[in-house]
Amino acid sequence: MFIQPWDASLDEAEWQTWIADGHDFGLLSVNGPPGLPPVAVPTHFTSEPGHLLIHLARPNPAWKAIEDHPDVLFTVFGDYAFVPGPWRAKPGTPPTEGVPTSYYTAVQFTCRAHIVDDPDAKAELLRRQMAHFQPDGDHAPIATDRPPYGRMLSGIRGLRLDVTDVRAKFKYDDHKPVEHRAAVAGHLTARAQGLDLPTAAQQRRRLDRIGPWQP
């Protein structure tokens, strides 16, 4: 992932806060066999200090790829929007001369994958995931000897991704003048389609923290 200096995460806390703020779905990418494309699996995940937790169905083709190549990439993205050219035209130029772009946040984790097959360990992985996704505890006990999860554990495999590197990108025109960025955030808020509103919120948040761009 190419990251311009002005698109870089300001610190680790910025991307960690963004992930914790409900961004818990991403794309697992694994090297495929020679001559074949990578294996890519969209999935929910749980983020814990130093690693990510995932589970997938046992028939998933990703398992063979992971066994062959345990170094994987996990990508999370969101708060994205298409910004049309007229919104980015320089002052005093025709709107049609503006060049469009995309705004988005993306966090990429480089990881070493460890497969979890022990039934008790899989049950514990699921309990930790459910503590995140259903914190109210409104589900049956997750145990190897209790229905319904006990009989279903054989149909899944767990995956612990030990994080070795993180690259985070917040692409919101931070190198542009303050007035430009504020105007685009206003356009996004007025349009209010798709993820326009959270995209505008990210742009305003970065604007408040960075102010005028300083190379």
SULPE-V959496 format. One record per residue. RES is the residue in three letters. SS is DSSP state (H for helix, E for strand, - for the rest). PSI is psi in degrees with one decimal (none if undefined). D_LAST is the distance of its C-alpha to the last C-alpha in Angstrom with 1 decimal. Layout:
((RES | SS | PSI | D_LAST) (RES | SS | PSI | D_LAST))
This chain:
((MET | - | 121.0 | 20.6) (PHE | - | 130.9 | 17.5) (ILE | - | 114.9 | 14.3) (GLN | - | 154.4 | 11.0) (PRO | H | -37.5 | 8.0) (TRP | H | -9.1 | 7.9) (ASP | H | -5.4 | 11.6) (ALA | E | 151.8 | 12.1) (SER | - | 137.7 | 14.4) (LEU | - | -30.9 | 13.2) (ASP | - | 174.8 | 16.2) (GLU | H | -35.0 | 19.7) (ALA | H | -30.5 | 21.3) (GLU | H | -51.4 | 19.4) (TRP | H | -31.4 | 20.9) (GLN | H | -41.2 | 24.1) (THR | H | -40.6 | 24.6) (TRP | H | -44.3 | 24.1) (ILE | H | -44.6 | 26.7) (ALA | H | -20.2 | 29.1) (ASP | - | 47.5 | 29.0) (GLY | - | 10.8 | 31.5) (HIS | - | 85.9 | 29.6) (ASP | - | 31.1 | 32.3) (PHE | E | 131.6 | 33.1) (GLY | E | -167.0 | 31.5) (LEU | E | 117.0 | 32.3) (LEU | E | 124.6 | 33.7) (SER | E | 128.0 | 33.3) (VAL | E | 141.5 | 35.7) (ASN | - | 132.6 | 36.5) (GLY | - | 174.9 | 39.6) (PRO | - | 158.8 | 42.6) (PRO | - | 130.6 | 42.3) (GLY | - | -3.7 | 42.4) (LEU | - | 156.6 | 41.6) (PRO | - | 167.1 | 38.4) (PRO | - | 158.2 | 36.6) (VAL | E | 126.8 | 38.2) (ALA | E | 127.8 | 36.2) (VAL | E | 114.1 | 37.5) (PRO | E | 134.8 | 36.2) (THR | E | 154.4 | 37.2) (HIS | E | 157.4 | 36.7) (PHE | - | 163.6 | 35.5) (THR | E | 132.0 | 35.4) (SER | E | 126.9 | 32.5) (GLU | E | 161.2 | 33.5) (PRO | - | 116.5 | 31.8) (GLY | - | -9.5 | 31.2) (HIS | E | 165.5 | 32.9) (LEU | E | 148.3 | 33.8) (LEU | E | 133.1 | 37.4) (ILE | E | 153.9 | 38.8) (HIS | E | 145.8 | 42.3) (LEU | E | 158.4 | 43.6) (ALA | E | 143.7 | 47.1) (ARG | - | -36.0 | 49.0) (PRO | - | -2.9 | 49.6) (ASN | - | 130.8 | 45.8) (PRO | - | -10.8 | 45.1) (ALA | H | -27.5 | 41.9) (TRP | H | -44.7 | 44.1) (LYS | H | -40.7 | 45.3) (ALA | H | -40.6 | 41.8) (ILE | H | -40.2 | 40.6) (GLU | H | -35.9 | 43.6) (ASP | H | -35.6 | 42.8) (HIS | - | 87.3 | 39.0) (PRO | - | -6.8 | 38.0) (ASP | E | 116.3 | 34.2) (VAL | E | 169.4 | 32.9) (LEU | E | 135.0 | 29.8) (PHE | E | 124.1 | 29.8) (THR | E | 132.2 | 27.5) (VAL | E | 132.5 | 27.1) (PHE | E | 159.0 | 25.6) (GLY | E | -171.5 | 26.0) (ASP | E | 52.7 | 24.8) (TYR | E | 154.0 | 24.5) (ALA | E | 149.5 | 25.3) (PHE | E | 130.2 | 25.5) (VAL | E | 109.6 | 23.6) (PRO | - | 155.3 | 25.7) (GLY | H | -46.9 | 24.6) (PRO | H | -28.6 | 25.9) (TRP | H | -20.0 | 23.6) (ARG | H | 8.2 | 20.5) (ALA | - | 140.8 | 22.0) (LYS | - | 148.2 | 20.2) (PRO | - | 135.9 | 22.0) (GLY | - | 2.4 | 25.0) (THR | - | 156.7 | 25.4) (PRO | - | 140.6 | 28.1) (PRO | H | -32.4 | 27.3) (THR | H | -13.3 | 28.6) (GLU | H | -3.1 | 25.7) (GLY | - | 144.9 | 23.2) (VAL | - | 123.8 | 22.2) (PRO | - | 165.7 | 22.9) (THR | E | 178.1 | 21.0) (SER | E | 139.3 | 21.6) (TYR | E | 142.5 | 20.1) (TYR | E | 163.0 | 21.0) (THR | E | 137.4 | 20.6) (ALA | E | 136.9 | 21.8) (VAL | E | 125.0 | 22.5) (GLN | E | 126.9 | 24.1) (PHE | E | 121.9 | 26.4) (THR | E | 129.6 | 27.7) (CYS | E | 158.2 | 31.1) (ARG | E | 120.8 | 34.4) (ALA | E | 137.9 | 37.2) (HIS | E | 121.3 | 40.4) (ILE | E | 137.3 | 43.3) (VAL | E | 112.2 | 45.4) (ASP | - | -19.7 | 49.0) (ASP | - | 129.2 | 51.0) (PRO | H | -44.1 | 52.5) (ASP | H | -38.4 | 51.9) (ALA | H | -37.0 | 48.3) (LYS | H | -40.5 | 47.7) (ALA | H | -40.7 | 49.3) (GLU | H | -39.8 | 46.9) (LEU | H | -44.3 | 43.9) (LEU | H | -38.3 | 45.2) (ARG | H | -40.1 | 45.8) (ARG | H | -35.4 | 42.2) (GLN | H | -42.8 | 41.0) (MET | H | -28.9 | 43.5) (ALA | H | -27.2 | 42.4) (HIS | H | -49.9 | 39.1) (PHE | H | -28.5 | 40.4) (GLN | - | 69.0 | 43.7) (PRO | - | -17.0 | 43.2) (ASP | - | -9.6 | 46.3) (GLY | - | 22.9 | 48.3) (ASP | - | 61.0 | 50.2) (HIS | - | 162.3 | 51.2) (ALA | - | 156.8 | 54.0) (PRO | - | 140.1 | 53.7) (ILE | - | 101.1 | 51.9) (ALA | - | 153.9 | 54.3) (THR | - | -22.5 | 55.9) (ASP | - | 18.6 | 59.4) (ARG | - | 137.3 | 58.6) (PRO | - | 157.1 | 58.5) (PRO | - | -11.5 | 56.6) (TYR | H | -34.1 | 53.8) (GLY | H | -45.7 | 56.1) (ARG | H | -11.5 | 57.6) (MET | H | -13.0 | 54.3) (LEU | H | -31.1 | 52.4) (SER | H | -17.2 | 54.0) (GLY | H | -1.0 | 52.3) (ILE | E | 165.2 | 48.7) (ARG | E | 144.1 | 46.7) (GLY | E | 161.8 | 43.9) (LEU | E | 122.1 | 40.5) (ARG | E | 121.3 | 38.4) (LEU | E | 107.1 | 34.9) (ASP | E | 119.3 | 33.6) (VAL | E | 125.4 | 29.8) (THR | E | -18.5 | 28.3) (ASP | E | 149.2 | 24.7) (VAL | E | 131.9 | 22.6) (ARG | E | 126.4 | 19.7) (ALA | E | 139.3 | 18.4) (LYS | E | 129.2 | 16.6) (PHE | E | 95.0 | 16.1) (LYS | E | 95.7 | 15.7) (TYR | - | 33.8 | 15.7) (ASP | - | 37.2 | 13.5) (ASP | - | -14.5 | 10.8) (HIS | - | -5.1 | 8.5) (LYS | - | 162.8 | 11.6) (PRO | - | 153.2 | 12.8) (VAL | H | -43.6 | 14.5) (GLU | H | -39.2 | 17.9) (HIS | H | -48.0 | 17.5) (ARG | H | -40.3 | 16.8) (ALA | H | -37.3 | 19.6) (ALA | H | -42.7 | 21.9) (VAL | H | -41.3 | 21.5) (ALA | H | -37.9 | 22.3) (GLY | H | -41.1 | 25.3) (HIS | H | -44.0 | 26.4) (LEU | H | -42.2 | 26.3) (THR | H | -39.3 | 28.3) (ALA | H | -38.1 | 30.8) (ARG | H | -46.2 | 31.3) (ALA | - | 45.4 | 31.7) (GLN | - | 149.2 | 32.6) (GLY | - | -123.0 | 32.2) (LEU | - | 25.2 | 29.1) (ASP | H | -43.6 | 27.6) (LEU | H | -48.2 | 28.0) (PRO | H | -28.5 | 26.4) (THR | H | -45.0 | 23.5) (ALA | H | -38.0 | 23.1) (ALA | H | -40.0 | 23.4) (GLN | H | -41.6 | 20.5) (GLN | H | -43.2 | 18.3) (ARG | H | -37.9 | 19.4) (ARG | H | -46.5 | 19.0) (ARG | H | -38.3 | 15.3) (LEU | H | -42.2 | 15.0) (ASP | H | -36.5 | 16.9) (ARG | H | -37.3 | 14.9) (ILE | H | -40.5 | 11.2) (GLY | - | -148.7 | 12.1) (PRO | - | 136.3 | 9.8) (TRP | - | 131.6 | 6.4) (GLN | - | 108.8 | 3.9) (PRO | - | none | 0.0))
